[in-house]
Amino acid sequence: MAYDIPLFNLNFDEKEAKAAYETIKSGWISTGPKCAELEQMFVDMWKVKYAVSVTNCTDALHLCCLACGVGPGDEVLCPSLTFAASANCIRYAGATPVFCDIVGPDHINIDPEDVKKKITPKTKAIVVVHMAGYPAKMDEIMAIAKEHNLKVIEDACHGPLSEYKGKKLGTIGDCAAFSFFSNKNISTGEGGMFISNNEELANRARLMRSHGMTTMSYQRASGHATAYDIVELGYNFRLDDIRASIAIEQLKKLPGDLEKRILVRKRYVENLSKIKGVVVPFADCTEFTSNYIMPVVLTQGTKEDRDAIREKIHAAGIQTSVHYPAIHKFSIYKDYGAVLPQTEYVTDHEITLPMYAALTMEQVDFICETVNKAING
Ligand SMILES: *Cc1c(COP(=O)(O)O)cnc(C)c1O
């Protein structure tokens, strides 16, 4: 069934099609000038020193772990209320994820108090996720990291251009990962970005992105290099110029898109604050944020009640989702023995409502009325 109001819609027009067409006609379609241009846009817009384009955010996170020196025998702290890639990346590097709880329904990011409790002599790094584009408690996290000599990896997939105390998310920790998957704020189908202010980490990410090779095909094709050595067991995590050219158009649109999302969010918060039985996470946050998704958390009932409420909302033609099924509940993580009461509450009571720039105020009002009826009859 196609929903009248989907969860997300692409902010695409002729510009993306034209950009892809022109790259195809240019004769160079793999990693080249368009990837370099996109990386430079990240450097300029994020005020960060280094940006390395990659195939997707999962690979960017993998590179973050490798760049930070995460390896076998290490433990890495991470939330469970996130997409599986935030924890899987730790295992790709041979280390063990240790799941931490979130603060609670009104702040669904990793809890610095639980982070402190889970530090052991083996702890190497912390993966922080900025849910919905709302900043985690970074002052506290960075202080803990400094005290215990831990690296901080920001999974900033939800938060392109989001801010925390004057800094862009992704520029606070040691390195960060962004996604250009179809339903993210910047959409190219598949794609991602690694960023860092640390030259050593960025060099290592760039090397491991392309087989540990010392030069790239484009450098050789353009006469800047004639040979290469392979100095590490790397991967092929390269983005191509076709998708980079689409990402460039998406990035140009992003500031305007986010301004519209702010108005949508404001209308939601106004309406939802009058509805009994729902909490809006981060309702008191005054930072500039990307508003990647619109999560709400029910204050009572069971998981089954939540699912029944979602069904009623769907019956009115409105798509919803759940962010997220907790990772520690998946089959491949059941032996990790994590007990996370706040995460378990939110994963069973959360509903994600539609969020995109083109949503009208009438649609937001209709969604909120429908939510109210579904919860309160
Ligand atoms: C989407 C997402 C990812 C994975 O991104 P891909 O580009 O699809 O690999 C990782 N972490 C979070 C929090 C995400 O939302």
The ligand as a Gaussian input file, in Angstrom:
#p B3LYP/6-31G(d) Opt

LIG

0 1
 C       21.856000       5.025000       8.009000
 C       22.697000       4.837000       9.187000
 C       23.903000       4.140000       9.121000
 C       24.351000       3.397000       7.890000
 O       24.509000       4.209000       6.777000
 P       24.765000       3.541000       5.340000
 O       25.207000       4.701000       4.506000
 O       23.470000       2.963000       4.895000
 O       25.830000       2.523000       5.487000
 C       24.693000       4.091000      10.255000
 N       24.308000       4.680000      11.403000
 C       23.154000       5.347000      11.509000
 C       22.804000       5.985000      12.806000
 C       22.300000       5.442000      10.412000
 O       21.143000       6.087000      10.522000

